Amino acid sequence: MANVLTNLAADIYKAADVVGREQVGIITSVTLNSSDSERVAKGDIVRSHFTRTPTVNTTFAPSMTIPEGTDQTVDTKTLILNQYASVQIPWTGEDIRHVNNGSGYETIYGDQIAQAMRAITNAMEIHTWGEIYKGSSRAHGTAGTTPFASSFNEVAEIRQILIDNGMPDDGQATLVLNTAAGTKLRNLAQLQKVNEAGGDQMLRRGTLLDLQNLMIKESAGIGLHTKGTGTGYLLNDAGSEIGDTTINADTGSGTILAGDIVTFAGTTHKYVVNTALSGGSFVIGDPGLRAAETDNDAITVGNSYTANVAFHRTAVELVMRAPAMPNGGDAAVDVLVVQDTFSGLVLEVAVYRGYMKTMIEVRAVYQAKAWKPNHIATLLG
């Protein structure tokens, strides 16, 4: 039986408008790479290129011969599609008969698909947040303390990290907060006063206004990072330089995890660990050390924290596709690509017929990647 889903698509979209949804400010702020025609296999690789900072020539020599130019290296980074999300909804003929005596099959199955879209979207939001905060450059704030207690100065501080790192100030950067930080921000009197805020969106509708050229959004996917157990580590590098990202450590014990905040004796910069301690070294996010450190400087692992994140849209990519199918397709009697109007994600819905039974599946293969740590910063909470 063809066009099962096409005929009932209106029920799906109607249900999506009714089912409650959590905030997904992260997904709506990253580069979304989706397709309604391409399929992928779990484990497929996506490649992207990155150019390095060139050397600036400070002299020139007039000549009748054109200079050869300076060779440049173009780096390649990869993203492996490792995440799969699927919600399967079975219905028997008897089930449908029973519910048609009440709310009706179309109403209930539409809500079920909307709930499936909600669950998958939330899973992608949490996954993307994890990739972002573990791929950040530096952090600002106090671990365990919700920001914006008395002012929104933290916005300017987090923006400075990004601007100092060379992030484009083009209006495509977002600061995504958990709802606790969002509430603190809404409670600030100067943002509620129309004459000071420049409008009544915050006061009347609770809309978080853009601040310092950062879009302000909320996410239910932002959670707590639990620090590693590392203690007593010292810097093992007599030639530490500005820009170093690989940090050699010795003497101490315990773990230093991706997402941990580390500081060095003598400086105040809070660096985010991108790659966990292994074999005597760990990696911090680009652009690396902002000041040269001294051999045997103490390395301190910061406390556990809530990871609010600020980032440029191009710093993070979320790739999603429908799963690969054999030649000629599988046993599905109908397949429909549906865009979730709330998050913008594109999901595949398929219907399978069995013996006196139908199964509806909502699914996607996906993966997020923080390509540019220098365009990501963490606001501690």
C-alpha positions in Angstrom: 0.0 0.0 0.0 1.8 3.1 -1.3 1.6 6.7 0.0 0.6 5.7 3.5 2.6 8.6 5.1 2.0 11.1 2.3 -1.7 10.9 2.9 -1.3 11.4 6.6 1.5 13.9 6.7 -0.8 16.7 7.8 -1.5 14.6 11.0 2.2 14.4 11.7 2.8 18.2 11.4 -0.4 19.0 13.4 0.8 16.7 16.2 4.3 18.3 16.1 2.7 21.6 17.0 0.8 20.2 20.0 3.5 18.0 21.7 5.6 19.9 24.2 9.2 20.6 23.3 12.4 21.3 25.2 14.7 24.2 24.1 17.2 23.3 21.5 19.3 26.5 21.1 22.4 24.5 20.2 21.1 22.7 17.1 19.6 25.9 15.7 22.9 27.7 16.0 25.3 25.3 14.4 26.0 24.5 10.7 23.4 21.9 9.8 24.4 19.5 7.1 21.3 17.5 6.1 19.9 16.0 3.0 16.5 14.5 2.0 18.1 12.5 -0.9 21.5 11.2 0.3 21.9 8.2 2.5 24.9 7.1 4.5 26.2 4.1 6.4 27.1 4.3 10.0 30.9 4.9 10.2 31.1 6.9 6.9 33.7 9.7 6.9 33.1 13.3 6.1 36.2 15.4 5.4 36.7 19.2 5.6 39.7 21.3 4.8 41.4 24.0 7.0 44.0 26.5 6.1 46.8 27.5 8.4 47.9 31.1 9.3 50.4 32.1 6.6 53.8 33.7 7.2 53.8 37.4 6.5 56.8 38.6 4.4 58.4 41.7 5.9 60.8 42.5 3.0 60.7 42.5 -0.8 63.3 42.7 -3.5 62.4 44.3 -6.9 63.2 41.8 -9.7 62.2 41.0 -13.3 61.4 37.5 -12.0 58.1 36.8 -10.3 58.6 35.3 -6.8 57.8 31.6 -6.4 55.6 32.3 -3.4 55.6 30.5 0.0 54.3 26.9 0.1 51.3 26.5 2.3 49.9 23.4 4.0 46.1 22.8 3.8 45.0 20.5 6.6 42.2 17.9 6.4 40.0 17.1 9.4 37.5 14.2 9.4 34.1 13.5 11.0 32.9 10.0 11.4 29.2 9.4 11.4 28.9 7.2 14.5 25.5 8.1 16.0 22.2 6.4 15.1 18.8 7.3 16.4 15.7 5.3 15.9 12.2 5.2 17.5 10.0 2.2 16.4 6.3 2.4 16.9 4.4 -1.0 16.5 0.6 -1.2 15.9 -1.5 -4.3 15.5 -4.9 -4.4 13.8 -6.5 -4.9 17.2 -4.7 -1.9 18.6 -6.0 0.3 15.9 -9.5 -1.0 16.3 -9.4 -0.3 20.1 -8.1 3.3 19.8 -10.6 4.2 17.0 -13.3 3.8 19.7 -11.6 6.7 21.5 -9.2 9.4 20.3 -8.6 7.7 16.9 -5.5 6.1 15.3 -4.5 9.1 13.3 -4.5 11.4 16.3 -2.5 9.0 18.5 0.0 7.9 15.9 0.6 11.5 14.9 1.4 12.3 18.5 3.7 9.2 18.7 5.7 10.4 15.7 5.9 13.9 17.2 7.2 12.4 20.5 9.7 10.4 18.5 11.0 13.5 16.7 11.2 15.2 20.1 13.2 12.4 21.7 15.6 12.2 18.7 16.1 15.9 18.6 16.9 16.0 22.3 19.4 13.2 21.9 21.1 15.2 19.1 21.1 18.4 21.2 22.8 16.7 24.0 25.3 15.0 21.7 26.1 18.3 19.9 26.6 20.1 23.2 29.0 17.4 24.3 31.1 17.9 21.2 31.1 21.7 21.6 32.1 22.1 25.2 34.8 19.4 24.9 36.1 21.2 21.8 36.2 24.6 23.4 39.3 26.9 23.6 39.1 28.6 27.0 36.6 29.3 29.7 35.3 32.2 31.9 33.3 32.3 35.1 33.2 30.3 38.3 32.5 26.6 38.4 29.3 25.8 40.3 28.0 29.4 40.2 25.2 30.4 37.8 26.3 33.5 35.9 24.4 36.8 35.6 23.7 37.1 39.4 24.0 41.0 39.2 24.9 42.0 35.6 25.5 40.6 32.2 29.2 41.4 32.2 29.9 37.7 31.5 28.7 38.2 28.0 31.4 40.8 27.2 34.0 38.5 28.9 33.1 35.5 26.8 32.9 37.6 23.7 36.4 38.9 24.3 37.8 35.3 24.4 36.2 34.6 21.0 37.3 38.0 19.5 40.9 37.6 20.8 40.9 34.1 19.2 40.1 35.7 15.8 36.4 34.8 15.5 34.5 36.8 12.9 32.3 39.4 14.6 29.6 39.0 11.9 26.5 38.3 14.0 26.7 34.5 13.5 27.9 33.8 17.0 25.6 32.4 19.7 25.8 32.1 23.5 23.6 29.1 24.5 22.6 28.9 28.2 20.9 26.4 30.4 17.5 27.6 31.7 19.0 28.5 35.1 21.4 31.0 33.6 18.6 32.2 31.3 16.4 32.9 34.3 19.2 34.9 36.0 19.6 36.9 32.8 15.9 37.6 32.6 15.8 38.8 36.2 18.3 41.6 35.5 16.3 44.8 36.0 18.2 46.7 33.2 17.0 44.2 30.6 13.4 44.4 31.7 13.2 48.2 31.5 11.9 49.2 28.1 13.8 52.5 28.1 17.1 50.7 28.8 16.6 47.5 26.9 15.3 49.3 23.8 12.1 47.2 23.6 9.6 45.1 25.6 10.4 41.7 24.2 12.1 40.6 27.4 9.5 42.1 29.8 6.4 41.0 27.9 7.4 37.7 26.2 10.6 36.6 28.0 12.6 36.8 24.8 16.3 36.7 25.4 17.7 39.6 23.4 21.0 39.6 21.5 23.8 41.1 23.6 27.2 42.3 22.6 26.6 40.9 19.1 25.9 37.4 20.4 22.6 35.7 19.9 21.3 34.5 23.2 19.5 31.2 23.3 18.6 28.4 25.8 19.1 24.7 25.7 17.7 21.8 27.8 20.7 19.8 26.6 23.3 21.7 28.6 24.4 19.6 31.6 27.1 19.1 34.1 30.7 18.2 33.4 32.2 16.1 36.1 35.9 16.8 36.5 38.6 14.2 36.3 40.5 13.1 39.4 43.9 14.5 38.4 45.9 16.1 41.1 49.6 17.0 41.7 50.5 17.3 38.0 53.3 19.6 36.9 54.2 21.0 33.5 56.9 18.9 32.0 58.2 21.3 29.3 61.3 23.5 29.5 60.4 25.1 26.2 56.8 26.1 26.7 55.7 28.7 24.2 52.6 30.8 23.3 50.4 28.7 21.0 51.3 25.3 22.4 48.3 22.9 22.4 50.0 19.7 23.5 50.7 19.9 27.2 53.2 17.4 28.8 52.6 16.6 32.4 54.3 14.5 35.0 54.5 13.8 38.8 50.8 13.7 39.5 48.1 11.1 39.5 44.5 10.6 38.4 42.7 11.5 35.2 42.5 14.7 33.2 39.4 14.4 31.0 38.2 16.1 27.8 36.2 19.0 29.0 38.2 19.6 32.2 39.3 23.2 32.9 43.0 23.5 33.6 45.0 26.4 34.9 48.8 26.9 35.3 50.6 28.4 38.2 51.4 32.1 37.6 48.7 32.8 35.0 44.9 33.1 35.1 43.8 31.7 31.7 41.3 28.8 32.0 42.0 26.3 29.2 39.7 23.6 28.1 41.1 20.1 27.6 40.1 18.8 24.2 41.9 15.4 24.4 42.3 13.6 27.7 45.6 12.9 29.4 47.2 9.8 27.9 50.9 8.8 27.7 52.0 11.8 29.8 50.3 14.6 27.7 46.9 16.2 27.0 45.7 18.6 24.4 44.0 22.0 25.0 41.9 23.8 22.4 43.3 26.2 19.7 44.8 28.8 19.8 46.6 27.1 22.7 48.6 28.8 25.5 48.1 32.5 25.7 51.3 32.9 27.7 54.5 30.9 28.0 54.6 28.7 31.1 57.6 27.6 33.2 58.8 24.0 33.5 57.3 22.4 36.7 54.5 24.9 36.9 51.6 23.3 38.9 48.6 22.2 36.8 45.3 22.6 38.5 42.1 20.8 37.3 39.1 23.0 38.0 35.9 21.9 39.7 32.9 20.3 38.0 30.7 22.8 36.2 27.7 23.4 34.0 29.0 24.1 30.4 27.2 27.0 28.8 28.8 27.5 25.4 29.4 30.4 23.0 30.4 29.6 19.4 30.4 30.8 15.9 28.0 28.9 13.5 30.9 27.8 11.3 32.8 26.3 14.3 30.4 23.4 14.7 28.7 21.1 12.2 25.9 18.7 12.7 25.7 16.1 9.8 22.7 13.9 9.5 21.4 11.6 6.8 18.9 8.8 6.4 20.5 5.3 6.9 21.8 3.3 4.0 19.5 0.9 2.2 20.2 -2.1 0.0 19.7 -1.9 -3.8 15.9 -1.7 -4.5 15.1 -0.7 -0.9 14.0 -2.8 2.0 10.6 -4.0 3.2 9.2 -0.5 3.9 5.9 0.1 2.1 6.3 3.9 2.4 9.1 6.3 3.3 8.7 10.0 4.0 11.3 12.6 4.8 9.9 15.0 7.5 11.5 18.3 8.6 10.9 19.0 12.3 9.6 22.5 12.3 10.8 23.2 15.8 14.5 22.3 15.4 14.9 22.3 11.6 16.2 18.7 11.6 15.3 16.4 8.7 14.2 12.9 9.8 13.1 9.8 7.9 9.8 8.1 8.7 9.1 4.6 7.3 6.2 2.2 7.5 6.6 -1.6 7.5 3.8 -4.1 7.1 3.9 -7.5 8.8 1.5 -10.2 9.7 -1.5 -8.4 11.1 0.8 -5.7 12.3 2.4 -2.4 11.2 5.6 -0.8 12.5 6.4 2.9 12.0 10.0 4.0 12.4 11.5 7.5 12.8 15.3 7.4 12.2 18.6 9.2 11.3 22.3 8.7 11.2 24.2 11.7 12.6 27.3 13.2 14.1 28.4 16.6 15.4 31.9 17.9 15.2 33.6 21.0 16.7 35.9 22.0 13.8 37.3 25.2 15.2 38.0 25.3 19.0 39.4 28.9 18.6 35.8 30.0 17.8 34.3 28.3 20.8 34.4 29.4 24.5 32.8 28.1 27.7 30.8 30.1 30.2 31.1 28.2 33.5 28.0 27.7 35.6 
